[in-house]
Amino acid sequence: MLGGGLAAPLRRLKRAAGLVAGALALLQATAADAKTLYFPHQDGRFLYRFQHNGGAAVVPDGASPEQALPLVVFLHGTNPTSEPHMWLGGGGRDLRPLVKRLLDSGEVKPFVLAAPSQTRNAGLAATVWRGFDLNSFVDDVVSATGGVANIDRTRIVLAGHSGAGCNPSGGLAADFWSAGVPLPLALVSIDPCLDRKMGGAFARRPSEVPLLLWWQPAIWVRAPAKFEAALFRDKPEQRVDRLRELPPIGPNPHEAILPIAFESALRELFGAEPTTE
């Protein structure tokens, strides 16, 4: 039997090893048993001429048009290889097995995951998701899933990885509140740029929308202190923003952090209530 001083550290070590193994396996996933619908979303603007149906929506098994489901909108980062559907199977990287596992196990409540694709002018953080319109994309998701799922427009989460949180005038920093529609439940930013400019850009959003941010210190130099100073300079008391630093994992920590942080966000936002016997 393990002594009390060793049991807890070993449990934490085993959990960390499991997360690393799961993240690295997910990066190599090439297929997913999920109902994925493909549809156009400003293809002429975001895709090259020979590419079509840049939008994708993952609908949980058993979804019914009578049941209103929350929507998670995911924005990929920079796309130097011009691959459509990054992190939904494009390029061999796929978040869908993770989502399916959480849904099938009942660990999170049902939701729809949807993502647009950008291949044109997507190689630089300064140009990725410039002019992204959240409300326009939600309209296209609703049209594409009509008769299959019912999207609850009052429960939308806007999430993004890497360059999606690096453009002060687009992506996660777009002025999604200007259209006068229901605000997102939260912004989820995973390993974005951390500097004064992005801190100020995230600070512009309405006070009702919290920012949940995960980052790791490898790959490139960031300035979290400057980011936080700009983010919190005029922070309304009622807004809860949270930044979490995770240790670098594997040969590509920038990619490995995505499934770990994404799962953590899904559990926090849509986690099922524990059952009592």
Protein Blocks (a to p, Z undefined) as FASTA:
>chain_A
ZZfklmmmmmmmmmmmmmmmmmmmmmmpcbdcdddddddehklmmpcfkbghkbccddde
hiafklccddddddddddfkopghihilpgoiafklmmmmmmmnopaccddddddddfeh
plbfklgoghiafklmmmmmmmmmgokaccdfklccdddehjlmmcfkgcjlpcfklnop
acdfbdcdehiaddfklmmmmmmpcfklccdddddfehiacdfklmmmmmmmmgcfkbcc
dddddddehjblmlmmmmmmmmmmmmmmmoccdddZZ
